[in-house]
Amino acid sequence: MAPASFTLRRIAVSAFGPSLLFGLGEGAILPVIPLTARDLGASVPTAALIVTLIGAGSLVSNIPASLITMHRGERWAIVAAAVWCALAMALCAWTNHLGVFAIGSFMIGMSQAVFSLARQSYLTEAVPVAYRARALSTLGGMMRIGMFIGPFIAAAAIHAYGLGGAYGVGIAALAVAAIVAARIPDLETDAGEEGDTAAAQRAAAAAPTLLSTLRDHRHIFVTLGIGVMLVSAVRATRQAVIPLWADHLALVPSVASLIYGLAGGIDMLVFYPAGKVMDQKGRRWVAVPSMVIMGTALLLTPLTHGAWTLLLAAMAIGFGNGIGSGMVMTIGADHSPRIGRAHFLGVWRLMSDIGSSCGPALLSFLAATLTLGAGVAVTGLIGFAAAGQLAYWIPRAEGRAPQLP
């Protein structure tokens, strides 16, 4: 597919529609997961633990997700993930047993891993390199938009039908996502004049294993991969920083929610322009400023003393995170090999998820042993460390790595 004849509009519905719907479905049910756990008799710590099972399910499923994608193909992996997530939500909605509910929550995390890896792998193959950052930024942006509007739709359903209404919204969104994903066009192969049989034989002979992928790309994983872990730690921690600091300032919950929502709105508005800059100027032009802005805003957050100053810091955090939409996926796609791409992206997502898990844990530890302000400030410093790591290791020639064989 030549860049001159390619437009994102051509693949908009089939490529981005499932992500919007998947995000909507998850956004609808995530706020009610702890509430449902409490209704089933869980204590507050147990309810929080059940929420973490979603992240745990994603973390341990990244490598299996790469195997599923390689053996079943991107399109059917996306469909299977949507169906699996819908089944998990149905299990959560209709069980009266806390243990079964916990299993359903873990299954939701599993589906996240498969869906995210398969959609990234598909767009990496389907979109020309010249449009890659815009495509993956839009992919991340659609997920965020879905996560943003999902709770509002769920709120109306909860008002009418109780907590089960939120799961109904999620199941419906994922069912539609599976139908749309099933209509995604198959990827074109590069068999060319040699024929499909010869191409299949070459691919089988050259097919890498997970261990060979780790060995062959270890330099990328210990350089840019570390940077991605730092980025993910900062991003995951920011979601806790704003409500926790609002509580520290004794702001009423409605004001804290408004600040969080406005920051999320800024986050959603800038994903496409940032992707265009990455495509035209290079990845470093967005990746480094994203982390510098977030790091600076987080360092300033402990200095805020009221709603307005916290709002300014939160919106700066949202802007920095928003311009980095799709950044991790794009950098991973740039360095992923054509043969064995799913293995590479599985490890890449595993490193990202490790960072996402460690960031909030570090904030919790520092808040308990020092102060909340110290924990937030250290998170800001991690943002600067991520900026330095990315600035040094992202290739300077056009900001991206050449496509590997």
JOUR-V84658 format. One record per residue. N is the residue number from 0. RES is the residue in one small letter. BURIAL is # if it has 9 or more other ideal C-beta (glycine too) atoms within 8 Angstrom, else .. Layout:
N RES BURIAL
N RES BURIAL
//
This chain:
0 m .
1 a .
2 p #
3 a .
4 s .
5 f #
6 t .
7 l #
8 r .
9 r .
10 i #
11 a #
12 v .
13 s #
14 a #
15 f #
16 g #
17 p #
18 s #
19 l #
20 l #
21 f #
22 g #
23 l #
24 g #
25 e #
26 g #
27 a #
28 i #
29 l #
30 p #
31 v #
32 i #
33 p #
34 l #
35 t #
36 a #
37 r #
38 d .
39 l #
40 g .
41 a #
42 s .
43 v .
44 p .
45 t #
46 a #
47 a #
48 l .
49 i #
50 v #
51 t .
52 l #
53 i #
54 g #
55 a #
56 g #
57 s #
58 l #
59 v .
60 s #
61 n #
62 i #
63 p #
64 a #
65 s #
66 l #
67 i #
68 t #
69 m #
70 h .
71 r .
72 g #
73 e #
74 r #
75 w .
76 a #
77 i #
78 v #
79 a #
80 a #
81 a #
82 v #
83 w #
84 c #
85 a #
86 l #
87 a #
88 m #
89 a #
90 l #
91 c #
92 a #
93 w .
94 t #
95 n .
96 h .
97 l #
98 g .
99 v #
100 f #
101 a #
102 i #
103 g #
104 s #
105 f #
106 m #
107 i #
108 g #
109 m #
110 s #
111 q #
112 a #
113 v #
114 f #
115 s #
116 l #
117 a #
118 r #
119 q #
120 s #
121 y #
122 l #
123 t #
124 e #
125 a #
126 v #
127 p #
128 v .
129 a .
130 y #
131 r #
132 a #
133 r #
134 a #
135 l #
136 s #
137 t #
138 l #
139 g #
140 g #
141 m #
142 m #
143 r #
144 i #
145 g #
146 m #
147 f #
148 i #
149 g #
150 p #
151 f .
152 i #
153 a #
154 a .
155 a #
156 a #
157 i #
158 h .
159 a .
160 y .
161 g .
162 l #
163 g .
164 g #
165 a #
166 y #
167 g #
168 v #
169 g #
170 i #
171 a #
172 a #
173 l #
174 a #
175 v #
176 a #
177 a #
178 i .
179 v #
180 a #
181 a .
182 r .
183 i #
184 p .
185 d .
186 l #
187 e .
188 t .
189 d .
190 a .
191 g .
192 e .
193 e .
194 g .
195 d .
196 t .
197 a #
198 a #
199 a .
200 q .
201 r .
202 a #
203 a .
204 a .
205 a .
206 a .
207 p #
208 t .
209 l #
210 l .
211 s #
212 t #
213 l #
214 r .
215 d .
216 h #
217 r .
218 h .
219 i #
220 f #
221 v .
222 t #
223 l #
224 g #
225 i #
226 g #
227 v #
228 m #
229 l #
230 v #
231 s #
232 a #
233 v #
234 r #
235 a #
236 t #
237 r #
238 q .
239 a #
240 v #
241 i #
242 p #
243 l #
244 w #
245 a #
246 d #
247 h .
248 l #
249 a .
250 l #
251 v .
252 p .
253 s .
254 v #
255 a #
256 s .
257 l .
258 i #
259 y #
260 g .
261 l #
262 a #
263 g #
264 g #
265 i #
266 d #
267 m #
268 l .
269 v #
270 f #
271 y #
272 p .
273 a #
274 g #
275 k #
276 v #
277 m #
278 d #
279 q .
280 k .
281 g #
282 r #
283 r #
284 w #
285 v #
286 a #
287 v #
288 p #
289 s #
290 m #
291 v #
292 i #
293 m #
294 g #
295 t #
296 a #
297 l #
298 l #
299 l #
300 t #
301 p #
302 l .
303 t #
304 h .
305 g .
306 a #
307 w .
308 t #
309 l #
310 l #
311 l #
312 a #
313 a #
314 m #
315 a #
316 i #
317 g #
318 f #
319 g #
320 n #
321 g #
322 i #
323 g #
324 s #
325 g #
326 m #
327 v #
328 m #
329 t #
330 i #
331 g #
332 a #
333 d #
334 h #
335 s #
336 p #
337 r .
338 i #
339 g #
340 r #
341 a #
342 h #
343 f #
344 l #
345 g #
346 v #
347 w #
348 r #
349 l #
350 m #
351 s #
352 d #
353 i #
354 g #
355 s #
356 s #
357 c #
358 g #
359 p #
360 a .
361 l #
362 l #
363 s #
364 f #
365 l #
366 a #
367 a .
368 t .
369 l .
370 t .
371 l #
372 g .
373 a #
374 g #
375 v #
376 a #
377 v #
378 t #
379 g #
380 l #
381 i #
382 g #
383 f #
384 a #
385 a #
386 a #
387 g .
388 q #
389 l #
390 a #
391 y .
392 w .
393 i #
394 p .
395 r .
396 a .
397 e .
398 g #
399 r #
400 a .
401 p .
402 q .
403 l .
404 p .
//
